[in-house]
Amino acid sequence: MLRRTARTLLIAALVLSIGLHWVVLQSAAWAGMIVAYSIQEGSLLTGMSQTFDNEHPCPLCRAIKDGKQSEKKDTKQADQKKKIDFTLLAASSIRLSPPAPRLTWARKDVDESGSQFSHRPPFPPPRRGEA
């Protein structure tokens, strides 16, 4: 139950952060406008043309437009507040040193030929059942 709630909250946060809520609201507004204008005018084609001509916005479309504009103003104000002046450190405070040498340790289980085993396997290899 907790995992499902956390997942739902995460999805909701992502939807809001990328502005997908405006797309969902606008789609619902357009669907409602197509139905309302088609019934009002008596033609689906006329209803669709009035929906997308930007001359007949519904109250929900106006609210969405106002919400998007206020959101843009808020982000612009926040961006202006967040401007940080990055300055470079003085060159005298930066010290570069060569990388530390890699130490190689001799392993006892590896002989000089690079093989991990000091003896060769039996030839031919044992068959199943033989040991």
N, C-alpha and C positions, 0 to 999 in steps of 0.2 A: 504494500500500500504506500509506504514512504517513497519507494523507488518510483512508482507511477506518478506521485505528486511532484517529486523533484523533476522528473522528466517533463511533465506538463509545464511546470514553471520555467524550465530551461527553454522549451520551445516557445513559450509566450514571450520570454525576454528576447530571444532571437528575432521573432516576428516583429516585435516593437522596435528593436534596434535597427533593423534594415528598412523599416517603413512599410512593411507588408500590410499592416492594418489599414493604411490608406487605400491600397489596391483592393482589398476585400470590401471596404466601405463603398468605394467608387463603383465596383462591379455590382453591388447590391442596389446602389442608386440607379445605375443605368438599367438594370433589369426592371426595377419598379417604374422607371420613366417609359421604357418601351411598352410595358403593359398599359400604363395609364394613357399615354399619348395614342396608342393604337386603338384603344377603346373609345377615346374622345374623338379621334379623327375618323375612325371607321376603317383604317387601312394600316396594315403592318408596316408597309414601306414608308408611309408618311410618319408613323410613330417613330420608326428608327431614324429617319432623317432629322426629325425634331429633337430626338435624344442627343444626337452627336453634332448638332450645328452650333453649339455654344450660345445660342440666342434664347434658349428656353431652359435655363437651369432650374432644378428643383431645390427646395430648401436644404436637402441633404448635400447636394453638390456644392451649394454656397458654404455650408458648414465645413465641408472637407477642404475647400479652397482656403477658407480662413484659417483652418487648423494647420494646413501645410505652410502657409505664409508665416504664421506665428512661430511654428517650429523652426523655420529657417532663420527668423530674427533671433530666436533664442540661441541657436547654434553659432550665429555670427557674433553675438555678444559674448558667448562663452569662449569662442576662439580668440577674441580680442583680449579677454582677461587672462587667458592661458599663455600668452606670448612670453617666452622666456629668452633672456639674452644669454646665449652660451658664449663663454669666453674661453680662450685657449690658455692652458697652463703655461707658465714660463718654461722655456726650454731647459733651464738649469735644474728644474725639479724632476725632469724625466731622465731616468737612467736605464740604459739598455745593457744587458749582459748576455754573453753567449749562452746557448743552452747547456745544461749540465751534461757531462759525458754519460753515455749509456754503459752501464755495467753489465758484463756478461759473466755469468756464473757457469762453471763446468758442472754438468749433471753427471751423477755417478752411473745412471742407468743407460747412458748413451756412450757408445764407444767412439773412437776417432773416425771411423768410416761414416758416421752419421746414423747408423742403424741403432734402434733402441734395444735390439736383442743381440746378445753376444754369440748365440748359436743359431744355426740354420734349421729350418723346419725339416721334419723327416720327409724323405723322398721315397716313394710316392706318398702323397698325403693319406692319412688313414681313412678308411671307408666307414660308412655308417655301421654301427654295431661293433666295430673293432676299437679297442682302446689301447 
